[in-house]
Every structure is written in C-alpha cells, then in structure tokens.
C-alpha cells in the first residue's frame, strides 16, 4: 500500500504575514487559498469603519479599521493615510513577523506561459532568501537562480552578494500606469511574461508598486512608510513611490539589495484614469523635484540603523523639498511620527502587549 503523501511545510510559514488593504469583501482570497491559507493575514480596512468586511472562512487573520488604528496609535494615528491604499503600512507596523508580503484585493493568480498557476508568494520568498548584487551587474540577471551563474569577468570578491531586503513583483493584464498614460493607452494590456529577476543597481531609483511586494520587515520595515496620502492631502497614488524612493536610498546606504521581476500577478481591474489624474496631479509636477532630490541624497556614516536613516531623510525632505510645497513639511513631520509609532509598538514592551484586533479567525 502506498504511503500517504505529505505536503511540504510552506516556506516561512511562521515568519511571514500577508498584509492586504481593502474597502470590500475579500472574495479574491478564494483564488489564492492554495497559496495563502497557511499564512497569517493582516487586513487593513480603509474607508467607513462601520462597514463589515467579509473574509472567506478558513483564513487566519486579524482585521483593523480606522477606529482600531486611532485607538492603538492615539495622536500618532495622524501619520496613517485615510481613503488611500497607503493605509497598508499600518499592517507592517503591527506585524511581529520577520517578513511581509502585501497584495491588493484586485490582484488574482496569474499563469505562466505553460498555463501553470504562479505561486507569487513562494517566488517572493525565494527572492528574499537569495542574495542581491547591487554593486556589479550580472548580464544573466540573477546569478542565484537555478540554471544561472556569474558570467566571465564578474569579480569573485563580490559573488557572495548582499542581503536582499525587497522583492518587487510585476503584473500581467493591467499595467501599473499613471493617469496620462492610461488616458492615451486605454486598451493596452501587458501580455509579456519575462522569466527574469534582477537586482536594481546601487544608486538607481525605481518606481515601486505596492500591489505585489515582499520585504524583510525586520531589516527595512521602518522605511516602508507609504507617506501621507489620500483623504485631506493634496496628493494620492504616490504612496508606494514615496516608500520606494526612501527604501532604495536607505538600502544603498546600509548595503542591502532590491530585486525586481518575477513573480507576476494578474491585475484584474483598471482604475478610473480621470479620478487618478485628480489624485496624481500634484505628484506629476512634484516628482520632477523629488526624484533629483533622492538621487542626490547623502546619509552620514553615523546613520547605522533604518530608523536613524529615516529620521535624517525626513530632515532633508523638510530642508530641500519643503521649498517646493508646504506639503513636504507636513510629510516630513509625519515621517518622524511614523518612526516614533513604529518604535513604540515594536519595543520590548510593545512586543508583550496583545494589540486589539477585530475579526480574528482560527
């Protein structure tokens, strides 16, 4: 008689949280059930806190709405955006796990060219558990993938690589375009699957998308602040961009790596380009000042932790970008508040306190 098959334990099962921002019922989790059900979910409900969010049965989760955020953070809740997917970063703050995977609720399971469903979470974990090569580019992309290696001329002294802090995934179907590009290419869909992962070189910024993202929370979490966006703010849809610019500058300074490429998810729904344009309008102008700022940022040697780097970055934001618009002074203050709240919730004392959560299911 054949021995019953034993399913392997999912990678990092007890070391990773999945963070999902949402305003609606999470029926999309049914598609992800084979890949997500073994992990703990942190759901951050945006919008009306009196609305009930339905989560399919069988998932282990905690759910936080705006009332919970205000109760847990008190006055510091002002740093968490409202009516914007930037609220997801509250989930990063309250997690106690080493790793985070965050995904939007309009992202479905994609298929590779052979028709096989892609386990996006597993690929993110593989990216995070293998080194990065930010200081010397390997022309075969990620040399740590099966079937690849370092090419001739790659310095042996650099082949150990560095720790990977961030894994940035991509999307099939609806591309992650800004509103002007959406307007001129309303029917464009991404059907191109590129079987590659690469390290973003040191000194190079990138447009980070938060809808399919993994990172080492213990390593870079305090820099994963998605800014002050959405309701009551003069800008939206730049939350993940802001976090990406800050994270990359700090990773470069501390010697960590950022990977992009696989895994793909299926982005199912194009948001309204006219609504997006209203949210992005200021950002389209401000990014022309913000990006050169981040390209020229220099962090002092005594910035040896992510928190110290982030506080120093907030000072430079206020000094340099505050001249562009008063909003950046407000954002810089929120960056400091974010770090203060992070430190409070993640101190030794904070780790012993069970944070109140709504809707935990076992």
N, C-alpha and C positions, 0 to 999 in steps of 0.2 A: 504494500500500500504506500502510495506516495506521501511524503511528508508535507504537511500544510505549509504553504508559502508564508513567509513572514515579511511584512512590509518594512523596509528600512526606516529608521527614525529620521524625520525631516531635518535638514540641516539647520543648526542653531535654534532648534525648537523652543528652548527655554531662555534664549538670549536675544530674541528679536520681537519687537512689537510692530504691528501694521497700523499706521495712522491714516484715517480717512476723514476728510472734511465733507460735510453734506448738508443739504437742505431738504432731502427727500428720503423716502423709504429705500432701503438698501437691497432691493431685489437683485441688483447686479452681482451680489455675492454668491448667488446660486451657481453662476458660471465659474466662479473662482473657487468653489467649495473644495475640489480635489487638492488645490494648492494652498489654500489659506486656513482650512478648518483646524489644523494642528497648532495654529499660532494664536496669540492673544491680540485682539483688536482694540484700538483706542479710537473712538468715533467722536469727532468734534462737530456738534450740531450748530450750524450757522443760522442766522435769522431769528424768527419768532420762537422763544424758548417754551412757549405753551403748546407748540405743535408736537405731536407724538411721532417719533421716527420709528418705523418698524424694521427690525433686524431679523432675518431668517433664523429659524431655530437651529440649534446645534453649534453656534459660534460662541466662543468665549470672548466676552467683550465688556468694556466699560464705556459709557456714553456721557459726555459733558455738554451742557448747553450754556448759554450766556450767563444764566443765573449761577451755575456752578463755578464758572470762571471768576465772576465777581466775588463769590463767597470765598474761594480759595486764595485769590490774589489780592483781594481788598483794593486799595487805591492803585496798586500796580497793575490791575486789570486793564488800565488805560493803554498799555502797550500792545494789547492783543486786538487785532483788527476785527471789525464787525461788518457783516454782509460782504465778505470777501474770503476767498479760499485761503488767505493768509492766516486765518484762524487756526489752521492745522498746526502751526508751530506751538500752540498750547499743548498739543498731544506730545510733541517732542519734549517739552519741559516736564510733564508729569510722568512720563515713562521712566522706568527704572532699569531698562534693558540696555545692553551694550550696543545693539544695532537697531536701526529703524528702516522700514520700507513704507513709503507713502504713495498713495494712488488716488486718483479722482474717481467719483462714482459713475462717470460716463466712459470709463475705460474697461474694455472687455478683453477676453483672452484672444490673442492673435494666433495665426497659424504660420508656420514656416513654409518655404516653397514646396516641401514634400507633403504638406497637409497636416503635419503633426502640430498639436496644440503646444504653445510655448509656455513653459513654466517660468514666468518673468521673475518671480521671487527667487527661485533657485539660481538663475543666471546672475542676479544682483549679488547674491551671497558669494558665488564663485568669483565675481569681480572683486568684492571687498576682501576676500580671503587670499587673493593673489597680489603680489607687489605691483607697483606702478613704476614707470620710467620717465619722470618729468624732465630730467636734465639732458637726455640724449635720446633722440627719436629712433625707434626701430622700424625700418621700412616694411617689415612683415607685421606691423601693428603690434598686438600684444604678444610678446615672446613667451608668455607663460601658458598660453592656450595649447591644448593638445594638437600636435601636428605642426607647431611653430617653434621657433627658437630665435636666438640672436643672430643677426646676419654678420657676415665678414666685415671687419672694421669696427665692430662695436666694442668699446673698452671693457676688458674683463673686470676692471675695478668697479664698474657701475652695474654689473649684471645681477647683483642681489636686489637692486631696486629699492624702493621705499614703501612704507605702509600706504595702502590705499584708503583714503578717508571717505571718498564719494564715488558712487556708481550712478551715472546718469543714463537712463534708458530713453529709447526713441518710440515712434508711433507709426503705425500703418493707418491708412484711410485718411482721416482729417489731420492735416499738418498743423503744427503749432505756429500759426502765422499771426502777425499783428493785424489790426483792423484795415489799414490801407491796402495791404497785400490781399486780405480776404475780399475786399471790395473789387479789386481788379482781377482776381482769380477765384471767383465764387464756386466754380465746379472742380477746381483742382483737388486731386486726391493722391496721396502717396502710396504707390504700389511697389516701390523699390525696396526690397529686402537686402541689406548688405550684411553679410555674415562676418562682422568685424567688431573688435573692441580696440580702442586706442587710448593712450594716456595723453591728456591735454598738456602740452609743453609748459614748463615753468615760465612765468612772465606773460602768458597768454590768457586773456579772459575768454569767457564763453557765455552764451545765453542759456541759463539753467531753467529747465522746465520742471515744475514740481509735481506733474501728474504721474510720473513713473520714475521714482527716485529712491535710491538706497544710500545710507551713510552710516558711519561708525559714530554712534551717539556719544559714547564716552570720549571719543577722540576730538570731534569737531562740533558736537551738538550746540554748545553755547553760541556759535557763529551762525547757526541755522535759524536766524530770525528773519521772518518773511516781511519785515517792515511794518509801517503804519499806513494801511491802505483802506480802500472801501468807504463805508459809510462815514460821513463827516470829514473826509480827507479829499484833497484836490487831485487825487490820482488813484488808479486801480490797475490791476493786471501787470504790475511791475514788482509784485511781492517776491516771486521766485527769482526774478532777475536780480533784485537787490541782494537777496541772500546769496545768490551765485557769485556775484562780484566780490562781496565781503569774504565768502568762504574761500574763493580761489586765491585772493591776496594773502589770507592767513595761512592757507595750506602751503603756498610758495614760501612764506616766511619760516614756517615751522618744519618744512621738509616733508610734507605729505603729498600724496598723489591723488589725482582726479581722473576717473575713466569715463568714457562715453562710447555709445554704440549699442550693442546688444545689452539688454533684451528689448524686444518690441512688444508693445501692447496695441490693441485695436481701439483707436479713439473714435467713438461712435457718433459724436454729435458736434456740429459746428455751432458755436455761439453766435449771437446776432452781431454782425460787424458794425452796425450803427451804434448799438449800445456799447460795444467795445471801444469804438472811436471816442466816445464821450469819456470813458474811463481812462483811455490811454493818451488823450490829447496833450496834457502837460508833459507826460513822460516822454513822448516823442521828441519834444524840444529839450527837456532836461537831460535825456540820455547823452546828448551831444556834449554836455558839460561833465556829466557823471562818469562816463567811460574814460575820457582822458584823465580825470582825477584818479580813478582806480589804477590806471596804467602807470601813474607816476607816484603812487603811494609808497612810502618807505617806512617800515616799522622798526623802531630801535631794538638793539640787541637784548635789552632787558625785558622785552616782551616775550617771555618764555612760556606763557600759557595762552590758551584760546581767550580766556576772559581778559587778560591784560592786553592782548592784541585788539580785542573788540572795543575795549574802553578807549584805547589810543586811537583807533579808527573813528570812533564817534567824535573825538575831539577834532580830528582833521576834517571830518564831514562838516562840523559846525563852522570851522575856520574857513574852509575853501568853498563848500557848496552852499553855506548859509548866505553867501553873497549872490547866489543865483536866484534863490527864493527863500522866504522865511520858513517855508515848509520844511526845509532841511534842518533848520534849528530844532524844530519840533521832533523831527525824525531822530536827530542825534540824541535828544533827551530821552526819547523812547528806547533807543538802543541801550542807554545806561540803565533805564528802568528794567528792561528785559534781563540784563545781566544780574541785576540785584534780585529780581524774582527767581531767576534760574538758580542762583547761589542759595537762596533761602530754601527752595524746595528740594535742592539736591545736596544740602549739608547733611552731616551725620544725623542731626536731629530730625531733619525733614524726611530722611530715609526710613525713620522708625514710625512715622505717622501714616496711617492709612488715609489717603485722600478720599474725600467723599465723591462718589460717582453714582450715576443714575443708570439703571438698566443692566447691571452686571448679570451675565448668564453663564451657567456652567453646563 
